[in-house]
Amino acid sequence: MRTHGPALLAYATRLTGDPATGAAVLEDALVRTFSRGRPPEAGDDARVAVRDAVRFVAVRRERATPTTPEPEVTEATEATAASSLREALASLSPRARALLAIRYADGLAVPAIAGTTGLREHQVRDALAEAATALGLDLTETLEGGVVDTTTVAVGDAP
């Protein structure tokens, strides 16, 4: 955790949209990873296992309200665009938001997302369709794009 903790916390926060909720998701993911059976031995294996557990926990959490205020933007047009994007993301269900973040931030396709989160592909598709419609994204790109292979090679500090 000393090595990978900050990156994993940032990842959980990106999936949830809130630092406090991200911290809670990371805590649950750590418990999920290290409380059962034999924990991963190598640091990079542990990081990947916790990252996958963060994904799993993030898509199963209940709706939470943000506890920290959003930073203000000085430019009026940037503030309006950022504000409307934050509002649109906040209007999504926690599952849809987390899955959308996994889809675009991690670049994973629906089958890979389903595999790493333990959801069925139709559940992933439904939540991504909800998110794409709410945000005005290209539905075909959202549902058909991404990488199917979830094999991870640990390099550097990526979550």
N, C-alpha and C positions, 0 to 999 in steps of 0.2 A: 504494500500500500504506500510505503514511502516513495517508491519509484513511480508507480503508475496511478496512485490515488488521485492527484489533481486532474490528469487527463480523463480518468473514468468519471470523476465528478462532473467535469465539463460536458462529457458525453451524455450523462444522465440528465443534466440540466437542459441540454439541447433537445433531448427527446421529450421532456416534460414542459419546457418553457418557463420553469420557475426554479430558482436555486434551492429553496427549502424542499420542494417536492422532489427535485433531483437528488438531494442528499438522502431523503427518505427512501427513494427507489434504490440508490446505491447501497444503503444499509441493508435493505431487504435482499438485494442481489448478493451481497457478501454472505449473509446468513444462508441463502439458498446454495451458494457455491461451496462453503466450507463446513456446513453443519451435517452434511450427509456423506457417509462412507469415507473414501480416501480422497483427500484434496489434491489438486494438481501440485506436482513437486517443483517444477521450474517456474520462475517468475513470469516468463512470457506465456506459458500455458495457463497460469493462474489469471493473467490479465485477459486472455481470450475467453476463459471460462466466466469471469466476472462480467465482461462486456456482453456476452451472450445472455447471462442472467439478467443484466440491466435491461436488455431488449425484452426478455420474457416478462419481467416485472412491470415495465413501463406500459406494455399493451394490456395489462390486466388490472391496472389501478382504477380506482373510482375517480370521478371528477373532483378536482381540488381547485381551490381559489388561490390565485397568486398572492404571496405574502410580501413581496417586495415591489416598490414602485419602479416603473420603467424609467430609464434615463431620458431626459428631455433632449430634443434635437433642435439646433438653433435655426436652421433654414426652414421657412414656412412650408415649402413644397415637400421637402424631405420629411418634415414632421408629419404632414398629412399622409404621405405615402406609408411611412413607417407605422404611424398610428393605425391606419386602416388595415395594414397587414397584421399587426399585433392583434387587432380586434377580430379579424377573420380567423387567425390561428386560435385565439382564445375561444371562439365560438365552436370550434371542433370538439368532438369527444376526445378524451385522453387517448383512447385507442387510435383514432384517426390521426391525431397529431403525431403520436409516436411512430406509427407506421409510415406516415408521410416523411418524417425525418429520416427514418431508416431507408426508405426508398430513394430519396434524393441525396442525403448526406453520405450514406454508405454506398449508394449506387446499386442496391440489390433489386433483383426482379421478384415478382410475386412468389414463385416457388421457393426461392432462397429465403425470403422474408418469412414465409410460412414455416419453413424448416427450422429457422433459428428462433422463432417465437413460440413454436408449438401450436400455432393456429392452423386451421384448415385454409386452403387456398381461397375458397369462396368468402371466408370471413375477411381475409386480407383484401381481396378485390372489392368487397362491399365498403369497407372502411376507406380504402384509397379512393374509390369513386365518390364517396361522400366528401372527402377532403378536396379532391380535384374540382368537383362541382362548386363547393363553397368558395374556393379560391380562384376559380376561373382558369384552371390549368387544363392543358390538353389531356383529355381522358385517355385517349389511345396511348400517348407517351407515358402517362402515369402507370397504366396497367400493363403495357407491353414492354416497356424499356427496362434497363438494368441488367445486372450480371446474375446468372443463375448459380454459378459456382460459389459456394460459401467457404471454400478452403482458405484458411488464413495462414499467411506466413508472417511471423512476427519480425518487424523491422522498425527500429526507432521507438518513438513515444506515442504512436497512434493508439487511440482507444480501441 
